[in-house]
Amino acid sequence: MSARHRVAVLALPGVVPFELAIPARIFGGAFVGEDPLYEVLTCSVDGSPVETSDGYAITVQYDAAVLGTADSVVIPPSHQLQEILDSAGELDDAVRRALEQIRPGTRLVAICTGAFVLAAAGLLDGRPAATHWAEAKHLQQLFPAVAVDPLVLYIDDGDVLTSAGAAAGIDLCLHVVRRDHGSAVASAVARACVVPPRRDGGQAQYVRRPVPPARDGGTANTRAWAAEQLGRPLSLVELAAHARMSVRTFTRRFRAETGVSPGSWLAMQRLDYARQLLEDTELTVDQIASRSGLGSGTNLRQQLRESAGVSPTAYRRMFRSEGVTAPG
């Protein structure tokens, strides 16, 4: 990597220290050899110290001007949202001006209630988004144009990614490292942090609440189930039956929760699993295509070239995990 990917982290009033520290710990721990892959800079709106949610202030080195130089911007959660946006969801002028410095095409990452900030700036309109389950209803009510999923750990919507709170922020940042540099680098960061190397974004949050009647349920459980069935055909009828919904209702709710159709979601899951197998196993391209449900090596080659611009062989060479062996 000729230049390190610059990550700017915006600390807002009432920032939660745990989540504020996640980007520096995860991205700052990603190396190839002795070369760091990311540069992490923490800023506040005006460069002044920021009061945290835990009764002490944090001094930062940068003001919001650094947002305009970043390749990725991370918004950690705040426990003082009332100081950042009003009851109608309008952003504080200073925060809005700070966000306006972000260049088009910059990757945006929100952890927990950081999603409220992106939503208030209009950056989540028409997109799926995650936040802490306890705040999901509020987020949806305040910003009805956002497709809020209250159950999942995180959502990758390309250039905008959102997560639930606390440990889900770790999951999301590891996912970004994995997406940028492959499983081997992300796993090395996870080992250093003594955390699981991967929890799928579709995994449900650990929410203590009564199980709703089937007619009121979402599609998260069916998504988790389908992710374990990728090696065989899965029809829309079968997915809807698992969710105990009609096909029409299931399709509507699935799209509302994920932003894509069931077929598109399955295709993305299968390709993601195929990439993982390319990185972590000695399986042939045809075997990987079969196990991931992509059918043929020809189809896998075509889809990988369309999504990543490389062949399976080139992808495996770039993102190869060390010491992999074929599964028994």
C-alpha positions, 0 to 999 in steps of 0.5 A: 500500500503506497499510502496509509488509509487515513481514518478520522474519528470525530469525538462529539460532546458526550462521546462514549470512551470505549467506542471512541477508542475502537477505531484507533485500536483496530485500524491502528493495529493493522500491519503488513510486516512492520508497515501500518496500513491505516493512519488514525486521527481523532478530532473534535469539531473545534479542536477543543477537549471533549467531555465524555459520557463518563465524567472526564474530558479527552484532549484531541490533536485536531479540529474538524478540518482533518475530516476533509483529508480522510479516506474514512470517517468514523462517528462514535456514539454520544450520550448527549445527543440532545446537544448535537441535534434537536428534537426534530432531528436537526443538527447543531450548526457547528456539527453540520459545518464539520460534516460538510468538510467530508469529501464526496466518496469518503467512507462513512462509519457510524458506531451505535448512536453515531447513526443519528448524526449521519441520519441527521445529515441526510446521509442515511436516507434510503439506506439500511442502518443499524444502531443499538437496539434500545435506540432503534425505535427512536432512530426510525421515528426521527428519521423515517427515510432510514431503513433501521434494522434493530436486530443486526450487529452491523450493516455494510452498505458499501460506502456507509457502514453502521453498527450496534453499540459496544462490541459490535463496533469492534466487529464492524471495524474488523469487518472493514479491515477484512474487506480492505486487506483480507482475513489474515490481517483482520485475524491478526488484529483480532488476536492482538485484541483477544476478540473473535475474528469474525461475527457476521453482521446479520447475527442478532444483537443480544436483546432481552425481550419477549419473542414477538408473534410470528406475524410481527417478527423480522427476517433476522432469524431467517437470514441467520438460518439462510447463511448456514444453508448457502451450499444448496438452492434456497427459494423465496418460498422456502425463505418465507416459510421459514420466517412464517410469512407470506412471500409478499410480506417476507419480500417487503420486510426483507427489503425494508430491513436490508435494503436489498431483495432476498435474491441479491442478499443471498448472492452477496452472502455466497460471494462473501463466503466464497472469498472466505474459502479462497482465503482460508482453504486449499479447496479448488475453485469448483469446490468453493463454488459448490460449497458457497452455492455459486454453482460453477467455477465459471460463475464464481470467476465471473462474479468475483471479477465483476465485484473485485476486478480479479480472478479467484487465483489472483484474489487468493494470492493477494489475501492468502491466510498463512498455514491454511489446509483443506478441510477434511 
